[in-house]
């Protein structure tokens, strides 16, 4: 047995070891010899091996070989537990050049819906109209009507607007009646906006007005050789905007204006007495309500 394995040795007294029960006997009727070896196999079960031979040496040699193999199996099992073999690398299959894949109909139908949604433009432009009152373009609180076009950021932020207005008002005194018609353009910029909610925002804005004030009357209007006069003003305003749905919006403006020039309109009586009619104020206030459509 020692010639067939390097792992076997005789255990010392008291040493923990495996037991191999080996026996050799003469066969029945002197036909040869029988050998038996009994031991605990690697699966924990007891194993019995029987060998027959014509000579005692053959049987003993076979039993030694069986015992050596049993010892080597147990050593190999122990080493595999203590030092498991490294996994063999998987063979690398040859690769082919990538081809453009065509999504199947099923895959296309299961694709996320976000992929098919249109990309929203970062800017918008608006088209709308205004109605309001102003105290510095005609006598009293003149009704002003107008329209505008606006370009701005889709999220509440900056915007620029170009507006056109027309205001008409009449005023009478003891001498006669004067009719005033004022037409002007306004360029305004709103650099920031505060979002009060998802649909409502508040914007501070600044604007420049420029236009023509035309006056006619039943008497002679004194104070200018031309009844049509150019005028301009600077305006500070606050706009409260409310977006309704995806397209429509409303706006409410509060205005404080500073006219750049002031004019006096009056009637002159036959006794050369002036009858004041309208004086462009040093400051004016106004309010406007707007409605518009947003694109895109």
Secondary structure, DSSP 8 states (H G I E B T S, - for coil): -TTT-SS-----TT------EEEEEE-GGGS-EEEEEEEE-TTSSEEEEEEEESSHHHHHHHHHHHHHHHHHHHHHHHHHHHS---------------------HHHHHHS-GGGGS----SEEEEEEEEEEEESSSSSSSEEEEEEEEEEEESSSS-EEEEEEEEEEEEEE-SS-EEEEEEEEEEEEEE---EESSSSEEEEEEEEEEEEEEEEEESS-EES-S-SEEEEEEEEEEEEEEEEETTTEEEEEEEEEEEESS--EEEEE-TTS-EEEEEE--SSEEEEEEEEEEEE-
